[in-house]
Amino acid sequence: MASQFQEQSDFSLDLGGSIPAQVRDKWKWLVVIAGLAVLFVLLNFLRGAYTDWLWFGELGFRGVYVKVLVTKAALFLAWAIAFAVFAGVSLYFAFRVSRGTEPPSLPEATANFLRRAIFWGTIAATAILSVVFGIIAAAEWELFLRFWSAVSFGETEPVFNRDVSFYVFSLPACDFIQGWLLKGVIAILIATLGVYFVRFSFRGVGFDISPGLKVHISIIVGALFLILAAGHWLDRWALLFSENGAVFGAAFTDINARKPALLILTVVAAASGILMLVNAYLRGVRLAVAGVVLWVVMLVLLQVAWPRTMQRFTVNPNELVKEGEFIARNIDFTRRGFDLAQVSTRPYPVDLGLSAELIADNLLTVDNIRLWDHGPLSDVYRQIQLIRPYYDFNDSDVDRYTVGGTYRQVMLAAREVAHEKLDDAAQTWVNTKLRFTHGFGVAMSPVTEFTPEGRPEFFAKDIPNDGVIKVQSTTQVDEPDILITNPRIYYGEKTTSYVIVNTKTDELDYQAEDGELKSNNYDGEGGVGLSSYIRRLAYAWQFADINVLITSEVTSDSRIQYRREVQDRISTVAPFLVLDHDPYVVAAGGQLFWIQDAYTVSDRYPYSEPHPSGFNYIRNSVKVVVDAYDGSLDFYIVDPDDPILRTYREIFPKLFRDINEMPQDLRDHIRYPQDLFGFQATKYLRYHMLEPRDFYNQEDLWDIPSEKFGQSGDLQLVEPYYVIMKIPGEEKEEFVLLIPYTRNDPPILAGWLAARNDGENYGELVAFTFPKERQVDSPQQIEAKIDNDPDISEWFTLRCQEGSFCIRGNLLVIPIASGDQFGLLYAEPVYMQAEGIDFPELKQVILATGNRVVMEGSVPEALEALTGFTGPVETPGDPQQPPASTVPGGGLQQEMKALSEAIDGIKRELSNLEEALKRLADLAGGE
C-alpha cells in the first residue's frame, strides 16, 4: 500500500500535509514575494509596450513596432513551448524510471516534503529553462524575418552553385536552429541526469543503470548525435568563410580535404546516433561507446590530420599554383562585397610643379581649399558663437551651399541646448524639462577664409533679433539670402534627456540684442501627447520621475519628447540598420534637418574578406532624414538594388521611401559617407590588384599616408576629406570625397581614390593612378620639406614658444588638372593658440608642390609665391549671373579689401622685424 500511495503521490499537487507549519508559513511569503515580482515584471512590460505603442504611433511607424513585437512574441511562445514539451516528456520519464521506496529511517513528513520539493523544483527549473530558450529565440527575430522574406542576390557562388542569398539569409537561420537544438538537447540531458541523481540519492541507492535509464539516455544521446550530423552538413557550406587558406574563403585544402571530410563526418555522426538508438534495446553499452569513439577518432583524423597533411605537403610547396583559382574568387567577391567592382581607373600623369595658368583654370577649387579643420573650428565656434552658456556645439560638419550664386564648401555646426552647462542651482526640474527645451540655429563659415585676427569669416552667425538666420557671403553686396526661418532644434546630437513642451511654463527661445528673453510655446507635432492621466502615469514610471505626474504645469495639450538624440531615435525604429558615426545638419526649406547615413551589412558574403569590424558586405542603401523641430523620420532608399534592403522592404513595406520623394533642396546635400569610404579605401589598398599573381606577391601594395598633426606634430594617418574640385576629364567642379595612397618605403604617392557626390554622379568611385616610374611626394615627404625649410622653421621657432603653441592642421593633397596638365597642390594650415585657452587662431597657410614649399598669411599670397599667380582668388559665380567684380560697388569693395590686406601684411612684416631685432639684441646681450 505504501508503494502504491507513493506512486500516486509522486505528481500530486497537494503540499499541505507534508510540509511543517513553520516551513509552510515561510513558503507562503516566498510565494507572495515571487508573485509580486512576476506581477511587477508583467506590468512593467505592459507599460513599456504601451509607451512604445504611443511613441511609434506618433511617428507613423506603429506597423513596424507591431510586426517586431508580434514576431518576438510568436518566437518566444513557439520555442519556449517546444523546449518545455521535450524537457517535460524527458523529465516525466526520468521520474517514472527512477521511482522506488525511500529509506525507512526517513520521517514520513520529511519524505513527503522532499519528494514534492524535488518535483516542484524540477517544474520550476523546466519553466525557467523554457523562458531562457524562448528569449534566446525571440532575440533572433530579425534573423527569422530575413529568412522568411529573403530575396535573391542574382549572384551564384562557384563551389555549391547556390545563390548568395542562401548564405546571407538562409544559412544563418539554419545555423541558429541547429545550435539552439544542440544546446537544448544538452540542457535536457543534464537536467535528466540531474533528476536521476537526485532521485537515486533521495532513495539512498547508487546511480543504477537500469534498462529504462539506458533506453532513456540512449535516445537523448542519439538525438544529440543526429543534431551534430546536421551541424557537420551545414559546416560544408560554411567553408566559404574559411580563414585557413592563402586568402579568406574556401581554398584548395578546404575544397579537397575539409569538404569531403565533413561529408564523411556527417555520415559517421548520423551512424553514431543510430547506434545509440539501437543500443537502447541491446544489453551493455559497448555499441554506444563504439559509436562515440568512432566519431571522436574520425573527427581528429578528418578535421585535423588530413587537412594539415595536405596543406603541408601538397599546397605549401606550390601555393600560388594551387591557390590561384581561389585567390581570383576572393578578389572578385571582396570587390563585390565592398562595392569596389564599380571603381573606374584612370591614369594621372602628374607634373611636379603648378603653373599660374593651371591655377587660373581651377579658381573654384583653390578658393575652397579647406583650411579650417574640424577640431580647431569647433573650438573657435564654442568660444565666439555659443552666445549663451546653456548652448553647445557637438562638432562641425562639412557640406556645400550656393552662396551669392557661388558653389561654396562650408563648415557648419548646430547650436544645441546643453542642460549640463547650466549653473548647479539652475539645474532644476522646471528648467531642464520645461524651460530650456531646445537649441537655436547654426554657425556657418567658408572653409578657406579667415580674418586678419585668425578667426573664421561667417556666412551665418549669432542669434539674430528677429530669430531668422540669414546667409551672407563675404563679398556679397545685395540683401542676404534667408537660410532658416525656423531655427529651433528639439532633436539633435546632444539632446539625450526628455523634455515636456507646450506647458504653462514658457520655453526660453533666445535672448535678443536688447537683453530681452524671447519665449516660445512649441506648436509642432513632435512628441507624445500627455492628454490623459494614464499617459502621465506611464511616463512617470518610465522615467522614474514623479514630477511628470504631479506637476501642475502640464496640460492636456502638452507633449513629452524623448529619444531625441538622432541616432538613438533612428536605431529604435530600425535597429537592423548600421549607422554612420556622424549625422550632419542641413539647412533646407527654411528649417534644419539631420541627415544620417545608414548601412546594410552582412558577415556572410562568400569569399569576401571581412573588415576588422566583422562585416564583409556593406552598402549605404538608406539616407535617414530627421526633422530637428518635430523629430519626424523619413527613410529614403539610395540603393534600390541592394538585396538586403530589398529584403527589409519585404518585411517593412511602409518604412522606406524612394529617393525621388526627397525634396530637392535636401537631396542637394546628400553626400558620400566618410565611414563607408574609409572602409572601401582600406580594402582598396590590396584589392586594386586584379591579377592573382600580383595579389599573392603583393607587388603593388598601397598604404594610407601619414601626416603631422596637432601641437606635438605626431604622425597620424590621413583621413578622407571633402574638396570641391574638377575631376580630370569633367567639365565643371563638383563636391568630391577623396584620399591619397602611397607605395614603397620611403613612401611615394601611388594615386588617389575619389567618390563623387553631386547629382546623377552620386556614388561613383574613381581611382587615379600616378606613373610608377616617377617620384611623387607623399604627405610625409612634404611634411619633411616643411620642417627643413629655413624660413618656415624660423617662423615656428620665433612664435611657438612659452605662453603659446602652434598647431599643424591636416595636410590636404588636392589634384589640380586642366586639359593635358596634371598637378598636385599640398595645403596645410597653421594655427596658434594660447596655453590654457581652447581658442586657436589661423595664422599661416602652407602650400607646396613637388618641387617647392611656401608659407604665407593667406591663400592668394601663398599662391603668388608658389606659382606666380597674381589674379584674384575668387570663385566664378553662376554663369547666368554677373561676376562679383561687376556688381555695382563690387570693384570698389575689392580694391578696398585688397588695400586693407596690404596694410595688414605690412603690419605683420613690421611685427616680425621687431621680434627678430629683439631676439638679436637678446642674443647679443647674452654673449
TAHU-V575213 format. One line per field, one symbol per residue. ss: DSSP state (H for helix, E for strand, C for the rest). phi: phi as a letter, one per 30 degrees, with the letter a starting at -180 (. if undefined). burial: b if it has 24 or more other ideal C-beta (glycine too) atoms within 12 Angstrom, else e. A space follows every 10 residues. Layout:
ss->???
phi->???
burial->???
This chain:
ss->CHHHHHHHHC CCCCCHHHCC HHHHHHHHHH HHHHHHHHHH HHHHHHHHHH HHHHHHHHHC CHHHHHHHHH HHHHHHHHHH HHHHHHHHHH HHHHHHHCCC CCCCCCCHHH HHHHHHHHHH HHHHHHHHHH HHHHHHHHCC HHHHHHHHCC CCCCCECCCC CCEHHHHHHH HHHHHHHHHH HHHHHHHHHH HHHHHHHHHH HHHCCCCCCC HHHHHHHHHH HHHHHHHHHH HHHHHHHHHH HCCCCCCCCC CHHHHHHHHH HHHHHHHHHH HHHHHHHHHC CCCCCHHHHH HHHHHHHHHH HHHHHHHHHH HHHHHHHHHH HHHHHHHHHH HHHHHHHCCC CCCEEEECCC CCCCCHHHHH CCHHHHCCCC CCCHHHHHHH HHHHCCCCCC EEECCCEEEE EEECCEEEEE EEEEEEECHH HCCHHHCCHH HHHHHCCCEE CEEEEECCCE CCCCCECCCE CCCCCCCCEE ECCCCCCCCC EEEEEECEEC CECCCCCCEE ECCCCCEEEE ECCCCCEEEE CCCCCCCEEC CCHHHHHHHH HHCCCCHHHH CCCCCCCCEE ECCCEHHHHH HHHCCCCEEC CCCEEEEECE EEEEEEEEEE EECCCCCCCC CCCCCCEEEE EEEEEEECCC CCEEEEECCC CCHHHHHHHH HCCCCEEEHH HCCHHHHCCC CCCHHHHHHH HHHHHHHCCC CHHHHHHCCC CEEECEEEEE CCCEEEECCC EEEEECCCCC CCCEEEEEEE EEECCCCEEE EEEEEECCHH HCCCEEEEEC CCCCCCECHH HHHHHHHHCH HHHHHHHHHC CCCEEEEEEE EEEEEEEECC EEEEEEEEEE EEEECCCCCC EEEEEEEEEC CEEEEECCHH HHHHHHHCCC CCCCCCCCCC CCCHHHCCCH HHHHHHHHHH HHHHHHHHHH HHHHHHHHHH HHHHHHC
phi->.dddddddce cdcdcedcce eddddddddd dddddddddd dddddddddd ddeddddddi cddddddddd dddddddddd dddddddddd dddddddcdl cdedddeddd dddddddddd dddddddddd dddddedddc ededddddcd cddibcdddc hcdeedddcd dedddddddd dddddddddd dddddedddd dddibddcdd eddddddddd dddddddddd dddddddddd cdcccdbdjd cedddcbddd dddddddddd dddddddddd ccdibddddd dddddddddd ddccdddddd ddccdedbdd ddcedddddd dddddddchc dddccbdbdd cdcbcddddd dbdddddbdd ccdededddd eddbbdibdc cacdacccab bcciibdbdb bbbdccdbed ddeedcdddd ddcccccadb ibcbbddcda dedicddbdb ahcddcicdc cbddcdcddd ddcbcbcdcc baccdccdbc chcdddddca cdddjdddca cdbccdjcdc dbdddddddd ddchbddedc dcddcdcdbc cbhddedddd dddbddcccd dbdbdbcaii bcbcccdbcc bacbdeiddd dedjdbbabd dbccccddcc idcbccdcbd dddddddddd dbdcdcbddd ddedddddcd bddddddddd ddddecdddc dedddddhdb dcbddcbdbi ddiddbddce bcbcacdejc dbdadbcbad bbbibddbdc lacbcdbchd dejdcbcccd eddbdbdded ddeddddddd ddddddddcc cejabcbddd dcccdbbaic cbbbccbbdb ccbddibdbd bdcbbcbbbd babbbbdade ddddddbidc ddcbdddeed cddedcdeid dddddddddd dddddddddd dddddddddd ddddddd
burial->eeeeebeebb eeeeeeebbe eeeeeeeeee eeeeeeeeee eeeeeebebb bbbbbbebbe beebbebbbe bbeebbeebb ebbbebbbeb bbbbbebbbb ebeeeeeeee bbbbbbebbb ebbebbbebb bbbbebbbeb bbbbbbbebb bebebebebe eeebbbbbbb bbbbbbbbbb bbbbbbbbbe bbbbbbebbb ebbeeeeeee eebbbbbbbb bbbbbbbbbb bbbbbbbbbb bbebbbbbbb bbbbbbbbbe bbebbbbbbb bbbbbbbebb eeeebebbee bbebbeebbe ebbeebbeeb beeebeeebe ebbbbbbbbb bbbbbbbbbb eebeebebeb bbbbbbebbb bbbbbbbbbb bbbbbbbbbb bbebbbbbeb bbbbbbbbbb bbbbbbbbbb bbbbbbbbbe eeeeeeeebb bbbbbbbbbb bbbbbbbbbb eeebbbbbbb bbbbeebbbb bbbbbbeeee bebbebbbbb bbbbbbbbbb bbbebebbbb eeeeeeeeeb bbebebbbbb eeeebbebbb ebbebebbbe bebbeeebbb bbbbbbbbbb ebbbebbbbb ebbbbbbbbe bbbbbbbbbb bbbbbbbbbb beeebbbbbb bbbbbbbbbb bbbbbbbbbe ebbbbbbbbb bbeebbbebe ebeeebbbbb bbbbbbbbbb bbbbbbbbbb ebeebbeeeb ebbbbbbbbe eebeeebbbb bbbbbbbbee ebbbbbbbbb bbbeeebbbb bbbbbbbbee ebbbbbbbbb eeeeebbbbb bbbbbbeeee ebeebbebbb eeeebbbbbb bbbbbbbbee bbbbbbbbbb bbbeeeeebb bbbbbbbbbb ebbbbbbbbb bbbbbbbebe ebbbbbbeee eeebeeeeeb eeebeebbee beeeeeebee eeeeeeeeee eeeeeee
